[in-house]
């Protein structure tokens, strides 16, 4: 049960990061926007993200939030 709760907590955090990026969509490339949509769909289908997907999400989030 604890592992499941931990995963859900991270899932919420990933959704927050995606929303933060969308709020700053002027800083995103078309590829970034497509990637965010893709991983959001994965999360909504209760799939986990790979380490590479998480790293790329963090990279996009850093880029978007550092500019405004």
N, C-alpha and C positions, 0 to 999 in steps of 0.2 A: 504494500500500500504506500509506503514512504517513497519508493522509487517512482510510482505513478504520480504522486503529488509533485515530486521534484520535476518530472518531465512536464507536467501541466504548468508549473511556475515558469519554466523556461519557454514554453510555448507562448505564454502571455507576454513574456519579454520580447520574443521575436516579433510578435504582432505589434507591440509598441514600437519597436525599431522600424518596422515596415511603415507604420503610420507616420512616424517622425519623418521618414524619407519622403513619403507622399506629400506631407505638408510643405516640403521644400523641393517639389518636383522640378523647379526651374534649374536645380543643380544636378539633375539626373540625366544621363544619356538615355536614348531609346533602349539600349541593351540593359541598362540598370533597371529601368521600369519593367521591362519584360521579365527580367530575373526575379524581381520582387513579386510580380504577379505569380510566377511559377512556384516560388517557395511558399507563398501564401496559400496557393491551391493545395500544395502538399500538406501544409499544416492543417488546413480545413478538412482534409481527408484523413486526418489522424496519423499521418506518416511523420517520421522523424527526419531531421535534416542531417546531412553528412557533415563531417568536419570541414570539408572544403566549402560547402554551402554556407555554413555558419561564419567561416572566415570571410567569405565574399560579402555576406550581409553586413558584418562588422565594418568591412572596408567601405562599402557604399554608405553606411550610416555615418561613419566618421567624415567622409567627404561631404555629405549633405549637411550635417549638423555643424561642421566647422565653418561653413560659409554663411550661416545665418540660421 
